Structure formats: structure tokens, C-alpha cells
Amino acid sequence: MNGTVADEMRGLLEQALAPTALEIINDSAQHSGHSGDDGSGESHFTIVIEAPTFADMNRLARQRAVIAALGDIVGQRVHAVAIRASAPA
């Protein structure tokens, strides 16, 4: 796929979870030279996502849904992802 890992993650999350709000923050620069930094500039991310599908899920279930939607990206191509998932108010 052409584009960034963040772009790919956005597409996967939009397709799987239909979020009403989605922000993907590249935190890789803060981890430069640390464990998991592969030099790509795309190793650490924070995902802030709001989706109606999360309404009946607890925090762990929401995080699992996000990780499942991302497929092999987390752990294979991205070292770490922080997730803040919520349902619309």
C-alpha cells in the first residue's frame, strides 16, 4: 500500500468500526533510539477513537476491537499503540 502506516490504520479502522471521531497520532519521534524504534518513523502511535459500536463494551473489549481491526500491523510493523476508545456521549 502506498502512503503511511497511519493512513493504512485509518482506513482499516474506518472500515471495521465506522468511527464518529478518529485521531491517529504518530508518537515515534518521542521514542527515537528506544526499544522498538526501527528507524522508520512509524513505530509508536496513539489512537483516539469514538464509535457507536463501543457502547456496550468495556475498556478491554474496546481495545481488543481496535487491535483486531488493525490486523498484523500491531506487533509486526508497529511496535506500540496506545488506545483511547470511547462511545459517543
C-alpha positions in Angstrom: 0.0 0.0 0.0 1.2 3.5 -0.8 1.1 6.1 2.0 1.9 5.9 5.6 1.2 3.3 8.2 -1.1 5.9 9.9 -3.1 6.2 6.6 -3.4 2.4 6.4 -4.6 2.2 10.1 -7.2 4.9 9.4 -8.6 3.0 6.5 -8.8 -0.2 8.4 -10.4 1.4 11.5 -12.9 3.3 9.4 -13.9 0.2 7.5 -14.2 -2.1 10.6 -15.6 0.3 13.3 -17.2 3.3 11.5 -15.9 5.8 14.0 -17.6 9.1 14.6 -14.2 10.6 15.6 -10.7 9.3 14.8 -7.3 10.7 15.5 -4.1 8.8 14.9 -1.0 10.5 16.4 2.5 9.4 15.4 4.5 9.3 18.7 7.6 7.7 17.1 9.8 10.8 17.5 9.4 10.6 21.2 10.8 7.0 21.2 13.8 7.6 18.8 16.6 5.4 19.9 14.5 3.4 22.3 13.4 -0.2 22.2 11.1 -0.8 19.3 12.3 2.1 17.3 13.1 0.6 13.8 14.1 4.0 12.3 11.1 4.1 10.1 9.5 7.0 12.0 6.3 4.9 12.2 6.9 2.7 15.2 4.7 4.2 18.0 1.2 5.6 17.7 -1.7 6.8 19.9 -5.2 6.1 18.5 -8.1 8.2 19.9 -11.3 6.7 18.5 -15.0 7.2 19.2 -17.5 4.7 17.7 -21.1 3.7 18.4 -20.1 0.0 18.3 -18.2 0.6 21.6 -21.4 1.5 23.5 -21.9 -1.9 25.2 -18.2 -2.8 25.5 -15.8 -2.3 28.5 -12.4 -0.7 28.0 -10.6 -4.0 27.4 -13.2 -5.1 24.8 -12.8 -1.8 23.0 -9.0 -2.1 22.9 -9.3 -5.7 21.5 -11.7 -4.5 18.8 -9.3 -1.8 17.7 -6.3 -4.3 17.7 -8.4 -6.8 15.8 -9.3 -4.2 13.2 -5.6 -3.4 12.7 -4.7 -7.0 11.8 -1.0 -7.7 11.7 0.1 -4.0 11.9 0.5 -4.0 15.6 3.4 -6.3 16.7 4.6 -6.8 13.1 5.0 -3.3 11.6 4.3 -1.1 14.6 6.0 -1.6 18.0 3.4 0.1 20.2 -0.1 1.5 20.1 -1.8 3.4 22.9 -5.6 3.3 22.5 -8.2 5.6 23.9 -11.5 4.2 22.7 -15.0 5.5 23.7 -18.6 5.5 22.6 -20.4 8.7 21.6 -21.8 10.6 24.7 
